[in-house]
Amino acid sequence: MLEAVGPLWAATMRLADPRALHRSAVGLRRGSDPVMRTILEGLTVDRVYLQGESSGELDGREGLEKAGVRVVTVPGAGHNVMFDHPEAFVAAVAGPA
């Protein structure tokens, strides 16, 4: 697993307790009711869905945008945009000027 995630993310994983990683994975797999997408779409505050380009196309992007969620895809980034492209992460979270 550490080899697959690359050196930077592997460094953070080495600091985590394996039980905590397992519990997080189980909780994420279990999901929530309602699901996180429904919660995100229903919020009335400014929202941004941030993803790395290497994550591929975002299923349901149009629905998020229709609900007022700003969807930002960061070029050259993977799942951990804040590690892969910190400047783009900051700019996306700060929003348009």
PDB file as gemmi writes it, atoms N, CA and C in Angstrom:
CRYST1    1.000    1.000    1.000  90.00  90.00  90.00 P 1                      
ATOM      1  N   MET A   1       0.824  -1.187   0.000  1.00  0.00           N  
ATOM      2  CA  MET A   1       0.000   0.000   0.000  1.00  0.00           C  
ATOM      3  C   MET A   1       0.871   1.254   0.000  1.00  0.00           C  
ATOM      4  N   LEU A   2       1.900   1.253   0.827  1.00  0.00           N  
ATOM      5  CA  LEU A   2       2.772   2.433   0.902  1.00  0.00           C  
ATOM      6  C   LEU A   2       3.454   2.710  -0.429  1.00  0.00           C  
ATOM      7  N   GLU A   3       3.819   1.673  -1.155  1.00  0.00           N  
ATOM      8  CA  GLU A   3       4.447   1.861  -2.460  1.00  0.00           C  
ATOM      9  C   GLU A   3       3.456   2.448  -3.459  1.00  0.00           C  
ATOM     10  N   ALA A   4       2.210   2.049  -3.371  1.00  0.00           N  
ATOM     11  CA  ALA A   4       1.200   2.481  -4.342  1.00  0.00           C  
ATOM     12  C   ALA A   4       0.824   3.949  -4.183  1.00  0.00           C  
ATOM     13  N   VAL A   5       0.908   4.486  -2.978  1.00  0.00           N  
ATOM     14  CA  VAL A   5       0.434   5.851  -2.743  1.00  0.00           C  
ATOM     15  C   VAL A   5       1.490   6.913  -2.981  1.00  0.00           C  
ATOM     16  N   GLY A   6       2.726   6.512  -3.190  1.00  0.00           N  
ATOM     17  CA  GLY A   6       3.787   7.481  -3.446  1.00  0.00           C  
ATOM     18  C   GLY A   6       4.459   7.938  -2.165  1.00  0.00           C  
ATOM     19  N   PRO A   7       5.634   8.552  -2.278  1.00  0.00           N  
ATOM     20  CA  PRO A   7       6.451   8.851  -1.104  1.00  0.00           C  
ATOM     21  C   PRO A   7       5.860   9.883  -0.140  1.00  0.00           C  
ATOM     22  N   LEU A   8       5.214  10.912  -0.650  1.00  0.00           N  
ATOM     23  CA  LEU A   8       4.694  11.954   0.254  1.00  0.00           C  
ATOM     24  C   LEU A   8       3.519  11.436   1.085  1.00  0.00           C  
ATOM     25  N   TRP A   9       2.549  10.808   0.420  1.00  0.00           N  
ATOM     26  CA  TRP A   9       1.401  10.269   1.151  1.00  0.00           C  
ATOM     27  C   TRP A   9       1.838   9.104   2.039  1.00  0.00           C  
ATOM     28  N   ALA A  10       2.794   8.323   1.582  1.00  0.00           N  
ATOM     29  CA  ALA A  10       3.295   7.213   2.397  1.00  0.00           C  
ATOM     30  C   ALA A  10       3.899   7.736   3.691  1.00  0.00           C  
ATOM     31  N   ALA A  11       4.565   8.875   3.621  1.00  0.00           N  
ATOM     32  CA  ALA A  11       5.160   9.455   4.832  1.00  0.00           C  
ATOM     33  C   ALA A  11       4.087   9.798   5.855  1.00  0.00           C  
ATOM     34  N   THR A  12       2.942  10.287   5.410  1.00  0.00           N  
ATOM     35  CA  THR A  12       1.868  10.612   6.368  1.00  0.00           C  
ATOM     36  C   THR A  12       1.211   9.339   6.890  1.00  0.00           C  
ATOM     37  N   MET A  13       1.093   8.323   6.023  1.00  0.00           N  
ATOM     38  CA  MET A  13       0.474   7.067   6.462  1.00  0.00           C  
ATOM     39  C   MET A  13       1.324   6.367   7.514  1.00  0.00           C  
ATOM     40  N   ARG A  14       2.635   6.513   7.427  1.00  0.00           N  
ATOM     41  CA  ARG A  14       3.517   5.867   8.409  1.00  0.00           C  
ATOM     42  C   ARG A  14       3.297   6.421   9.812  1.00  0.00           C  
ATOM     43  N   LEU A  15       2.763   7.641   9.902  1.00  0.00           N  
ATOM     44  CA  LEU A  15       2.524   8.263  11.205  1.00  0.00           C  
ATOM     45  C   LEU A  15       1.193   7.846  11.819  1.00  0.00           C  
ATOM     46  N   ALA A  16       0.331   7.240  11.024  1.00  0.00           N  
ATOM     47  CA  ALA A  16      -1.018   6.891  11.487  1.00  0.00           C  
ATOM     48  C   ALA A  16      -1.036   5.496  12.110  1.00  0.00           C  
ATOM     49  N   ASP A  17      -1.870   5.351  13.095  1.00  0.00           N  
ATOM     50  CA  ASP A  17      -2.088   4.047  13.702  1.00  0.00           C  
ATOM     51  C   ASP A  17      -2.858   3.175  12.710  1.00  0.00           C  
ATOM     52  N   PRO A  18      -2.405   1.956  12.433  1.00  0.00           N  
ATOM     53  CA  PRO A  18      -3.120   1.088  11.481  1.00  0.00           C  
ATOM     54  C   PRO A  18      -4.579   0.865  11.858  1.00  0.00           C  
ATOM     55  N   ARG A  19      -4.879   0.817  13.156  1.00  0.00           N  
ATOM     56  CA  ARG A  19      -6.279   0.648  13.568  1.00  0.00           C  
ATOM     57  C   ARG A  19      -7.109   1.856  13.174  1.00  0.00           C  
ATOM     58  N   ALA A  20      -6.523   3.061  13.284  1.00  0.00           N  
ATOM     59  CA  ALA A  20      -7.241   4.278  12.902  1.00  0.00           C  
ATOM     60  C   ALA A  20      -7.505   4.283  11.394  1.00  0.00           C  
ATOM     61  N   LEU A  21      -6.513   3.880  10.609  1.00  0.00           N  
ATOM     62  CA  LEU A  21      -6.716   3.809   9.161  1.00  0.00           C  
ATOM     63  C   LEU A  21      -7.826   2.819   8.817  1.00  0.00           C  
ATOM     64  N   HIS A  22      -7.810   1.683   9.503  1.00  0.00           N  
ATOM     65  CA  HIS A  22      -8.841   0.668   9.256  1.00  0.00           C  
ATOM     66  C   HIS A  22     -10.223   1.207   9.624  1.00  0.00           C  
ATOM     67  N   ARG A  23     -10.340   1.829  10.776  1.00  0.00           N  
ATOM     68  CA  ARG A  23     -11.638   2.365  11.199  1.00  0.00           C  
ATOM     69  C   ARG A  23     -12.139   3.439  10.245  1.00  0.00           C  
ATOM     70  N   SER A  24     -11.220   4.279   9.764  1.00  0.00           N  
ATOM     71  CA  SER A  24     -11.609   5.301   8.786  1.00  0.00           C  
ATOM     72  C   SER A  24     -12.113   4.649   7.504  1.00  0.00           C  
ATOM     73  N   ALA A  25     -11.394   3.634   7.032  1.00  0.00           N  
ATOM     74  CA  ALA A  25     -11.796   2.952   5.805  1.00  0.00           C  
ATOM     75  C   ALA A  25     -13.156   2.288   5.959  1.00  0.00           C  
ATOM     76  N   VAL A  26     -13.382   1.646   7.094  1.00  0.00           N  
ATOM     77  CA  VAL A  26     -14.666   0.982   7.343  1.00  0.00           C  
ATOM     78  C   VAL A  26     -15.784   2.025   7.388  1.00  0.00           C  
ATOM     79  N   GLY A  27     -15.538   3.139   8.066  1.00  0.00           N  
ATOM     80  CA  GLY A  27     -16.546   4.188   8.155  1.00  0.00           C  
ATOM     81  C   GLY A  27     -16.858   4.809   6.803  1.00  0.00           C  
ATOM     82  N   LEU A  28     -15.817   5.040   6.007  1.00  0.00           N  
ATOM     83  CA  LEU A  28     -16.030   5.594   4.670  1.00  0.00           C  
ATOM     84  C   LEU A  28     -16.810   4.621   3.792  1.00  0.00           C  
ATOM     85  N   ARG A  29     -16.495   3.348   3.909  1.00  0.00           N  
ATOM     86  CA  ARG A  29     -17.195   2.330   3.118  1.00  0.00           C  
ATOM     87  C   ARG A  29     -18.659   2.232   3.532  1.00  0.00           C  
ATOM     88  N   ARG A  30     -18.904   2.346   4.819  1.00  0.00           N  
ATOM     89  CA  ARG A  30     -20.265   2.255   5.337  1.00  0.00           C  
ATOM     90  C   ARG A  30     -21.091   3.433   4.844  1.00  0.00           C  
ATOM     91  N   GLY A  31     -20.466   4.603   4.803  1.00  0.00           N  
ATOM     92  CA  GLY A  31     -21.159   5.788   4.326  1.00  0.00           C  
ATOM     93  C   GLY A  31     -22.043   6.404   5.394  1.00  0.00           C  
ATOM     94  N   SER A  32     -22.872   7.312   4.958  1.00  0.00           N  
ATOM     95  CA  SER A  32     -23.767   8.004   5.875  1.00  0.00           C  
ATOM     96  C   SER A  32     -25.171   8.020   5.278  1.00  0.00           C  
ATOM     97  N   ASP A  33     -26.133   8.374   6.091  1.00  0.00           N  
ATOM     98  CA  ASP A  33     -27.511   8.489   5.646  1.00  0.00           C  
ATOM     99  C   ASP A  33     -28.065   9.807   6.144  1.00  0.00           C  
ATOM    100  N   PRO A  34     -28.248  10.793   5.279  1.00  0.00           N  
ATOM    101  CA  PRO A  34     -28.087  10.744   3.826  1.00  0.00           C  
ATOM    102  C   PRO A  34     -26.612  10.725   3.440  1.00  0.00           C  
ATOM    103  N   VAL A  35     -26.353  10.407   2.182  1.00  0.00           N  
ATOM    104  CA  VAL A  35     -24.973  10.348   1.706  1.00  0.00           C  
ATOM    105  C   VAL A  35     -24.383  11.750   1.666  1.00  0.00           C  
ATOM    106  N   MET A  36     -23.058  11.837   1.676  1.00  0.00           N  
ATOM    107  CA  MET A  36     -22.369  13.127   1.730  1.00  0.00           C  
ATOM    108  C   MET A  36     -22.727  14.036   0.563  1.00  0.00           C  
ATOM    109  N   ARG A  37     -22.927  13.497  -0.609  1.00  0.00           N  
ATOM    110  CA  ARG A  37     -23.286  14.326  -1.769  1.00  0.00           C  
ATOM    111  C   ARG A  37     -24.612  15.038  -1.521  1.00  0.00           C  
ATOM    112  N   THR A  38     -25.573  14.346  -0.973  1.00  0.00           N  
ATOM    113  CA  THR A  38     -26.875  14.956  -0.672  1.00  0.00           C  
ATOM    114  C   THR A  38     -26.718  16.059   0.360  1.00  0.00           C  
ATOM    115  N   ILE A  39     -25.895  15.817   1.361  1.00  0.00           N  
ATOM    116  CA  ILE A  39     -25.640  16.832   2.379  1.00  0.00           C  
ATOM    117  C   ILE A  39     -24.992  18.052   1.737  1.00  0.00           C  
ATOM    118  N   LEU A  40     -23.980  17.833   0.903  1.00  0.00           N  
ATOM    119  CA  LEU A  40     -23.275  18.925   0.234  1.00  0.00           C  
ATOM    120  C   LEU A  40     -24.220  19.735  -0.643  1.00  0.00           C  
ATOM    121  N   GLU A  41     -25.056  19.060  -1.397  1.00  0.00           N  
ATOM    122  CA  GLU A  41     -25.998  19.758  -2.275  1.00  0.00           C  
ATOM    123  C   GLU A  41     -27.012  20.583  -1.493  1.00  0.00           C  
ATOM    124  N   GLY A  42     -27.344  20.157  -0.291  1.00  0.00           N  
ATOM    125  CA  GLY A  42     -28.367  20.845   0.491  1.00  0.00           C  
ATOM    126  C   GLY A  42     -27.876  22.002   1.341  1.00  0.00           C  
ATOM    127  N   LEU A  43     -26.576  22.161   1.488  1.00  0.00           N  
ATOM    128  CA  LEU A  43     -26.050  23.251   2.307  1.00  0.00           C  
ATOM    129  C   LEU A  43     -26.315  24.598   1.642  1.00  0.00           C  
ATOM    130  N   THR A  44     -26.430  25.641   2.454  1.00  0.00           N  
ATOM    131  CA  THR A  44     -26.706  26.973   1.909  1.00  0.00           C  
ATOM    132  C   THR A  44     -25.489  27.894   1.950  1.00  0.00           C  
ATOM    133  N   VAL A  45     -24.354  27.380   2.370  1.00  0.00           N  
ATOM    134  CA  VAL A  45     -23.115  28.167   2.398  1.00  0.00           C  
ATOM    135  C   VAL A  45     -22.371  27.957   1.079  1.00  0.00           C  
ATOM    136  N   ASP A  46     -21.354  28.785   0.818  1.00  0.00           N  
ATOM    137  CA  ASP A  46     -20.520  28.568  -0.362  1.00  0.00           C  
ATOM    138  C   ASP A  46     -19.850  27.206  -0.239  1.00  0.00           C  
ATOM    139  N   ARG A  47     -19.856  26.457  -1.331  1.00  0.00           N  
ATOM    140  CA  ARG A  47     -19.277  25.117  -1.330  1.00  0.00           C  
ATOM    141  C   ARG A  47     -18.379  24.937  -2.529  1.00  0.00           C  
ATOM    142  N   VAL A  48     -17.336  24.143  -2.347  1.00  0.00           N  
ATOM    143  CA  VAL A  48     -16.456  23.779  -3.452  1.00  0.00           C  
ATOM    144  C   VAL A  48     -16.140  22.295  -3.340  1.00  0.00           C  
ATOM    145  N   TYR A  49     -16.203  21.613  -4.481  1.00  0.00           N  
ATOM    146  CA  TYR A  49     -15.806  20.220  -4.569  1.00  0.00           C  
ATOM    147  C   TYR A  49     -14.494  20.227  -5.323  1.00  0.00           C  
ATOM    148  N   LEU A  50     -13.448  19.825  -4.670  1.00  0.00           N  
ATOM    149  CA  LEU A  50     -12.104  19.901  -5.213  1.00  0.00           C  
ATOM    150  C   LEU A  50     -11.605  18.501  -5.519  1.00  0.00           C  
ATOM    151  N   GLN A  51     -11.107  18.309  -6.744  1.00  0.00           N  
ATOM    152  CA  GLN A  51     -10.566  16.998  -7.103  1.00  0.00           C  
ATOM    153  C   GLN A  51      -9.352  17.168  -7.984  1.00  0.00           C  
ATOM    154  N   GLY A  52      -8.487  16.179  -7.936  1.00  0.00           N  
ATOM    155  CA  GLY A  52      -7.317  16.166  -8.796  1.00  0.00           C  
ATOM    156  C   GLY A  52      -7.664  15.616 -10.164  1.00  0.00           C  
ATOM    157  N   GLU A  53      -6.972  16.100 -11.155  1.00  0.00           N  
ATOM    158  CA  GLU A  53      -7.205  15.678 -12.535  1.00  0.00           C  
ATOM    159  C   GLU A  53      -7.062  14.169 -12.709  1.00  0.00           C  
ATOM    160  N   SER A  54      -6.092  13.572 -12.011  1.00  0.00           N  
ATOM    161  CA  SER A  54      -5.865  12.135 -12.195  1.00  0.00           C  
ATOM    162  C   SER A  54      -6.968  11.280 -11.575  1.00  0.00           C  
ATOM    163  N   SER A  55      -7.921  11.907 -10.881  1.00  0.00           N  
ATOM    164  CA  SER A  55      -9.066  11.172 -10.344  1.00  0.00           C  
ATOM    165  C   SER A  55     -10.072  10.826 -11.430  1.00  0.00           C  
ATOM    166  N   GLY A  56      -9.937  11.456 -12.600  1.00  0.00           N  
ATOM    167  CA  GLY A  56     -10.856  11.166 -13.702  1.00  0.00           C  
ATOM    168  C   GLY A  56     -12.099  12.026 -13.654  1.00  0.00           C  
ATOM    169  N   GLU A  57     -13.046  11.679 -14.484  1.00  0.00           N  
ATOM    170  CA  GLU A  57     -14.299  12.430 -14.551  1.00  0.00           C  
ATOM    171  C   GLU A  57     -15.097  12.248 -13.259  1.00  0.00           C  
ATOM    172  N   LEU A  58     -15.749  13.297 -12.830  1.00  0.00           N  
ATOM    173  CA  LEU A  58     -16.570  13.260 -11.617  1.00  0.00           C  
ATOM    174  C   LEU A  58     -17.993  12.892 -11.990  1.00  0.00           C  
ATOM    175  N   ASP A  59     -18.437  11.716 -11.574  1.00  0.00           N  
ATOM    176  CA  ASP A  59     -19.821  11.315 -11.811  1.00  0.00           C  
ATOM    177  C   ASP A  59     -20.755  12.277 -11.092  1.00  0.00           C  
ATOM    178  N   GLY A  60     -21.754  12.759 -11.795  1.00  0.00           N  
ATOM    179  CA  GLY A  60     -22.741  13.636 -11.183  1.00  0.00           C  
ATOM    180  C   GLY A  60     -22.294  15.079 -11.038  1.00  0.00           C  
ATOM    181  N   ARG A  61     -21.261  15.463 -11.767  1.00  0.00           N  
ATOM    182  CA  ARG A  61     -20.744  16.837 -11.683  1.00  0.00           C  
ATOM    183  C   ARG A  61     -21.855  17.854 -11.954  1.00  0.00           C  
ATOM    184  N   GLU A  62     -22.657  17.592 -12.971  1.00  0.00           N  
ATOM    185  CA  GLU A  62     -23.714  18.528 -13.344  1.00  0.00           C  
ATOM    186  C   GLU A  62     -24.702  18.752 -12.197  1.00  0.00           C  
ATOM    187  N   GLY A  63     -25.017  17.701 -11.472  1.00  0.00           N  
ATOM    188  CA  GLY A  63     -25.938  17.824 -10.338  1.00  0.00           C  
ATOM    189  C   GLY A  63     -25.366  18.693  -9.236  1.00  0.00           C  
ATOM    190  N   LEU A  64     -24.078  18.533  -8.965  1.00  0.00           N  
ATOM    191  CA  LEU A  64     -23.431  19.378  -7.960  1.00  0.00           C  
ATOM    192  C   LEU A  64     -23.454  20.841  -8.391  1.00  0.00           C  
ATOM    193  N   GLU A  65     -23.094  21.073  -9.650  1.00  0.00           N  
ATOM    194  CA  GLU A  65     -23.063  22.446 -10.144  1.00  0.00           C  
ATOM    195  C   GLU A  65     -24.466  23.063 -10.156  1.00  0.00           C  
ATOM    196  N   LYS A  66     -25.464  22.277 -10.502  1.00  0.00           N  
ATOM    197  CA  LYS A  66     -26.845  22.761 -10.498  1.00  0.00           C  
ATOM    198  C   LYS A  66     -27.278  23.164  -9.087  1.00  0.00           C  
ATOM    199  N   ALA A  67     -26.734  22.466  -8.085  1.00  0.00           N  
ATOM    200  CA  ALA A  67     -27.051  22.778  -6.686  1.00  0.00           C  
ATOM    201  C   ALA A  67     -26.230  23.953  -6.162  1.00  0.00           C  
ATOM    202  N   GLY A  68     -25.354  24.527  -7.017  1.00  0.00           N  
ATOM    203  CA  GLY A  68     -24.563  25.682  -6.614  1.00  0.00           C  
ATOM    204  C   GLY A  68     -23.196  25.361  -6.059  1.00  0.00           C  
ATOM    205  N   VAL A  69     -22.773  24.118  -6.216  1.00  0.00           N  
ATOM    206  CA  VAL A  69     -21.445  23.711  -5.744  1.00  0.00           C  
ATOM    207  C   VAL A  69     -20.437  24.045  -6.840  1.00  0.00           C  
ATOM    208  N   ARG A  70     -19.395  24.770  -6.474  1.00  0.00           N  
ATOM    209  CA  ARG A  70     -18.317  25.069  -7.417  1.00  0.00           C  
ATOM    210  C   ARG A  70     -17.415  23.838  -7.494  1.00  0.00           C  
ATOM    211  N   VAL A  71     -17.272  23.273  -8.681  1.00  0.00           N  
ATOM    212  CA  VAL A  71     -16.445  22.082  -8.883  1.00  0.00           C  
ATOM    213  C   VAL A  71     -15.140  22.522  -9.537  1.00  0.00           C  
ATOM    214  N   VAL A  72     -14.021  22.197  -8.890  1.00  0.00           N  
ATOM    215  CA  VAL A  72     -12.699  22.581  -9.386  1.00  0.00           C  
ATOM    216  C   VAL A  72     -11.871  21.319  -9.567  1.00  0.00           C  
ATOM    217  N   THR A  73     -11.349  21.134 -10.782  1.00  0.00           N  
ATOM    218  CA  THR A  73     -10.437  20.034 -11.067  1.00  0.00           C  
ATOM    219  C   THR A  73      -9.040  20.624 -11.221  1.00  0.00           C  
ATOM    220  N   VAL A  74      -8.113  20.164 -10.394  1.00  0.00           N  
ATOM    221  CA  VAL A  74      -6.757  20.703 -10.383  1.00  0.00           C  
ATOM    222  C   VAL A  74      -5.870  19.866 -11.302  1.00  0.00           C  
ATOM    223  N   PRO A  75      -5.331  20.498 -12.364  1.00  0.00           N  
ATOM    224  CA  PRO A  75      -4.455  19.778 -13.290  1.00  0.00           C  
ATOM    225  C   PRO A  75      -3.203  19.244 -12.588  1.00  0.00           C  
ATOM    226  N   GLY A  76      -2.803  18.049 -12.974  1.00  0.00           N  
ATOM    227  CA  GLY A  76      -1.572  17.463 -12.458  1.00  0.00           C  
ATOM    228  C   GLY A  76      -1.639  16.994 -11.025  1.00  0.00           C  
ATOM    229  N   ALA A  77      -2.824  16.975 -10.447  1.00  0.00           N  
ATOM    230  CA  ALA A  77      -2.967  16.544  -9.053  1.00  0.00           C  
ATOM    231  C   ALA A  77      -3.729  15.230  -8.988  1.00  0.00           C  
ATOM    232  N   GLY A  78      -3.512  14.528  -7.888  1.00  0.00           N  
ATOM    233  CA  GLY A  78      -4.231  13.290  -7.631  1.00  0.00           C  
ATOM    234  C   GLY A  78      -5.251  13.500  -6.525  1.00  0.00           C  
ATOM    235  N   HIS A  79      -5.466  12.464  -5.735  1.00  0.00           N  
ATOM    236  CA  HIS A  79      -6.452  12.498  -4.653  1.00  0.00           C  
ATOM    237  C   HIS A  79      -6.100  13.547  -3.597  1.00  0.00           C  
ATOM    238  N   ASN A  80      -4.835  13.722  -3.308  1.00  0.00           N  
ATOM    239  CA  ASN A  80      -4.399  14.667  -2.276  1.00  0.00           C  
ATOM    240  C   ASN A  80      -3.896  15.950  -2.903  1.00  0.00           C  
ATOM    241  N   VAL A  81      -4.844  16.769  -3.338  1.00  0.00           N  
ATOM    242  CA  VAL A  81      -4.519  18.003  -4.046  1.00  0.00           C  
ATOM    243  C   VAL A  81      -3.613  18.884  -3.194  1.00  0.00           C  
ATOM    244  N   MET A  82      -3.825  18.908  -1.893  1.00  0.00           N  
ATOM    245  CA  MET A  82      -3.029  19.785  -1.024  1.00  0.00           C  
ATOM    246  C   MET A  82      -1.558  19.395  -0.989  1.00  0.00           C  
ATOM    247  N   PHE A  83      -1.255  18.146  -1.258  1.00  0.00           N  
ATOM    248  CA  PHE A  83       0.139  17.706  -1.357  1.00  0.00           C  
ATOM    249  C   PHE A  83       0.671  17.874  -2.778  1.00  0.00           C  
ATOM    250  N   ASP A  84      -0.146  17.482  -3.746  1.00  0.00           N  
ATOM    251  CA  ASP A  84       0.287  17.463  -5.137  1.00  0.00           C  
ATOM    252  C   ASP A  84       0.443  18.862  -5.734  1.00  0.00           C  
ATOM    253  N   HIS A  85      -0.412  19.783  -5.311  1.00  0.00           N  
ATOM    254  CA  HIS A  85      -0.395  21.130  -5.895  1.00  0.00           C  
ATOM    255  C   HIS A  85      -0.932  22.120  -4.851  1.00  0.00           C  
ATOM    256  N   PRO A  86      -0.131  22.426  -3.807  1.00  0.00           N  
ATOM    257  CA  PRO A  86      -0.614  23.243  -2.697  1.00  0.00           C  
ATOM    258  C   PRO A  86      -1.122  24.630  -3.111  1.00  0.00           C  
ATOM    259  N   GLU A  87      -0.488  25.246  -4.100  1.00  0.00           N  
ATOM    260  CA  GLU A  87      -0.924  26.582  -4.512  1.00  0.00           C  
ATOM    261  C   GLU A  87      -2.331  26.534  -5.107  1.00  0.00           C  
ATOM    262  N   ALA A  88      -2.601  25.529  -5.919  1.00  0.00           N  
ATOM    263  CA  ALA A  88      -3.920  25.385  -6.520  1.00  0.00           C  
ATOM    264  C   ALA A  88      -4.965  25.055  -5.453  1.00  0.00           C  
ATOM    265  N   PHE A  89      -4.577  24.280  -4.452  1.00  0.00           N  
ATOM    266  CA  PHE A  89      -5.485  23.964  -3.346  1.00  0.00           C  
ATOM    267  C   PHE A  89      -5.913  25.247  -2.628  1.00  0.00           C  
ATOM    268  N   VAL A  90      -4.938  26.071  -2.277  1.00  0.00           N  
ATOM    269  CA  VAL A  90      -5.224  27.326  -1.576  1.00  0.00           C  
ATOM    270  C   VAL A  90      -6.119  28.215  -2.428  1.00  0.00           C  
ATOM    271  N   ALA A  91      -5.791  28.338  -3.710  1.00  0.00           N  
ATOM    272  CA  ALA A  91      -6.576  29.195  -4.603  1.00  0.00           C  
ATOM    273  C   ALA A  91      -8.024  28.688  -4.729  1.00  0.00           C  
ATOM    274  N   ALA A  92      -8.194  27.377  -4.814  1.00  0.00           N  
ATOM    275  CA  ALA A  92      -9.545  26.817  -4.960  1.00  0.00           C  
ATOM    276  C   ALA A  92     -10.363  27.010  -3.692  1.00  0.00           C  
ATOM    277  N   VAL A  93      -9.754  26.818  -2.550  1.00  0.00           N  
ATOM    278  CA  VAL A  93     -10.480  26.981  -1.282  1.00  0.00           C  
ATOM    279  C   VAL A  93     -10.804  28.472  -1.046  1.00  0.00           C  
ATOM    280  N   ALA A  94      -9.883  29.348  -1.415  1.00  0.00           N  
ATOM    281  CA  ALA A  94     -10.110  30.798  -1.234  1.00  0.00           C  
ATOM    282  C   ALA A  94     -11.208  31.291  -2.156  1.00  0.00           C  
ATOM    283  N   GLY A  95     -11.357  30.656  -3.310  1.00  0.00           N  
ATOM    284  CA  GLY A  95     -12.411  31.047  -4.240  1.00  0.00           C  
ATOM    285  C   GLY A  95     -11.980  32.150  -5.176  1.00  0.00           C  
ATOM    286  N   PRO A  96     -12.893  32.490  -6.081  1.00  0.00           N  
ATOM    287  CA  PRO A  96     -12.574  33.534  -7.057  1.00  0.00           C  
ATOM    288  C   PRO A  96     -12.351  34.878  -6.380  1.00  0.00           C  
ATOM    289  N   ALA A  97     -11.454  35.646  -6.951  1.00  0.00           N  
ATOM    290  CA  ALA A  97     -11.115  36.972  -6.379  1.00  0.00           C  
ATOM    291  C   ALA A  97     -12.221  37.972  -6.595  1.00  0.00           C  
TER     292      ALA A  97                                                      
END                                                                             
